[in-house]
Amino acid sequence: MSSPCPSTTSNFEFAFTDKDFNRLKDMVISRTGINISDEKRQLVYSRFAKRIRRLGLKDFSDYIDFLDSANGDDERVEFINAITTNFTSFYREPHHFDFLREYLNNGGNGSRRLRIWSLGCSSGEEPYTIAMTVLESLPNADAWDIRILATDIDTSVLQRAAEGVYDADRIADIPAERKSRWFLKGKGRSQGKVRVKPELSRLISFKQLNLLDDWPVRGPFDVIFFRNVIIYFDKDLQRKIFAKLMQLQRPGGILIIGHSENLSTVNNQYKLIGRTIYKRQ
């Protein structure tokens, strides 16, 4: 068990009391569903201290009061962006994309309509990897009706994702042939950057989505990537989310989750068919 947090932290730039920390934790879970443990106190401080400096406020108490005020609408968006964790890469957990390739090579859902959802897409590497995999697997892709929905709660990473521009080192591990096929090298002031080609971008729609709100999403989806998101939610919320996901997939649909996640205690309508790969029953 961790030791109790001090009532205030005097060596911090801004006063940050237990009351401040607990109020922020309550606001985070009520607005995002994310559970923050006491061990994350330093992380919470560092994320929101940046916002306090930006706004020119005195301390955390002032910041929380501002969030609760009628003038806090824009900051409530920044609040959510600040607390979310965004770690991703192209071809992260490559066995998932090997599975997607095999699924498509074997005919997918049996039709030429393909709908894939990248849920928690962060800065876009996952949906662009999905798009590359789809187009490489379907030589006659122009004859298919293909759409990829990519959603995230964080509006700042969604903007970067939609732009499709990355530091060149982000694709350093991608084979040269694939790089030249799917990425454009930056020149001049864009030296050291790459941009995904329009063939990928045109398949993807980037949308903001908070899982605690209504989902303006239409199914059915053939494949849903929902990786490394549910670990931040409690079991009750996990059950509710997977019940809603289930309604957006017909039987036989594929659900792919993160390497440290499982559905065994939260949903029995998905059958495990591979490493963190499930089929809707």
Secondary structure in CASP SS format (residue, H / E / C, confidence):
PFRMAT SS
TARGET T0000
AUTHOR 0000-0000-0000
METHOD secondary structure of the structure
MODEL  1
M C 1.00
S C 1.00
S C 1.00
P C 1.00
C C 1.00
P C 1.00
S C 1.00
T C 1.00
T C 1.00
S C 1.00
N C 1.00
F C 1.00
E C 1.00
F C 1.00
A C 1.00
F C 1.00
T C 1.00
D H 1.00
K H 1.00
D H 1.00
F H 1.00
N H 1.00
R H 1.00
L H 1.00
K H 1.00
D H 1.00
M H 1.00
V H 1.00
I H 1.00
S H 1.00
R H 1.00
T H 1.00
G C 1.00
I C 1.00
N C 1.00
I C 1.00
S C 1.00
D H 1.00
E H 1.00
K H 1.00
R H 1.00
Q H 1.00
L H 1.00
V H 1.00
Y H 1.00
S H 1.00
R H 1.00
F H 1.00
A H 1.00
K H 1.00
R H 1.00
I H 1.00
R H 1.00
R H 1.00
L H 1.00
G C 1.00
L C 1.00
K C 1.00
D C 1.00
F H 1.00
S H 1.00
D H 1.00
Y H 1.00
I H 1.00
D H 1.00
F H 1.00
L H 1.00
D H 1.00
S C 1.00
A C 1.00
N C 1.00
G C 1.00
D H 1.00
D H 1.00
E H 1.00
R H 1.00
V H 1.00
E H 1.00
F H 1.00
I H 1.00
N H 1.00
A H 1.00
I H 1.00
T C 1.00
T C 1.00
N C 1.00
F C 1.00
T C 1.00
S C 1.00
F C 1.00
Y C 1.00
R C 1.00
E C 1.00
P H 1.00
H H 1.00
H H 1.00
F H 1.00
D H 1.00
F H 1.00
L H 1.00
R H 1.00
E H 1.00
Y H 1.00
L H 1.00
N H 1.00
N C 1.00
G C 1.00
G C 1.00
N C 1.00
G C 1.00
S C 1.00
R C 1.00
R E 1.00
L E 1.00
R E 1.00
I E 1.00
W E 1.00
S E 1.00
L E 1.00
G C 1.00
C C 1.00
S C 1.00
S C 1.00
G C 1.00
E H 1.00
E H 1.00
P H 1.00
Y H 1.00
T H 1.00
I H 1.00
A H 1.00
M H 1.00
T H 1.00
V H 1.00
L H 1.00
E H 1.00
S H 1.00
L C 1.00
P C 1.00
N C 1.00
A H 1.00
D H 1.00
A H 1.00
W C 1.00
D E 1.00
I E 1.00
R E 1.00
I E 1.00
L E 1.00
A E 1.00
T E 1.00
D E 1.00
I C 1.00
D C 1.00
T H 1.00
S H 1.00
V H 1.00
L H 1.00
Q H 1.00
R H 1.00
A H 1.00
A H 1.00
E H 1.00
G C 1.00
V E 1.00
Y E 1.00
D E 1.00
A H 1.00
D H 1.00
R H 1.00
I H 1.00
A C 1.00
D C 1.00
I C 1.00
P C 1.00
A H 1.00
E H 1.00
R H 1.00
K H 1.00
S H 1.00
R H 1.00
W H 1.00
F E 1.00
L E 1.00
K E 1.00
G C 1.00
K C 1.00
G H 1.00
R H 1.00
S H 1.00
Q C 1.00
G C 1.00
K E 1.00
V E 1.00
R E 1.00
V E 1.00
K C 1.00
P H 1.00
E H 1.00
L H 1.00
S H 1.00
R C 1.00
L C 1.00
I E 1.00
S E 1.00
F E 1.00
K E 1.00
Q E 1.00
L C 1.00
N C 1.00
L C 1.00
L C 1.00
D C 1.00
D C 1.00
W C 1.00
P C 1.00
V C 1.00
R C 1.00
G C 1.00
P C 1.00
F C 1.00
D C 1.00
V E 1.00
I E 1.00
F E 1.00
F E 1.00
R C 1.00
N C 1.00
V C 1.00
I H 1.00
I H 1.00
Y H 1.00
F C 1.00
D C 1.00
K H 1.00
D H 1.00
L H 1.00
Q H 1.00
R H 1.00
K H 1.00
I H 1.00
F H 1.00
A H 1.00
K H 1.00
L H 1.00
M H 1.00
Q H 1.00
L C 1.00
Q C 1.00
R C 1.00
P C 1.00
G C 1.00
G C 1.00
I E 1.00
L E 1.00
I E 1.00
I E 1.00
G C 1.00
H C 1.00
S C 1.00
E C 1.00
N C 1.00
L C 1.00
S C 1.00
T C 1.00
V C 1.00
N C 1.00
N C 1.00
Q C 1.00
Y E 1.00
K E 1.00
L E 1.00
I E 1.00
G E 1.00
R C 1.00
T C 1.00
I E 1.00
Y E 1.00
K E 1.00
R E 1.00
Q C 1.00
END
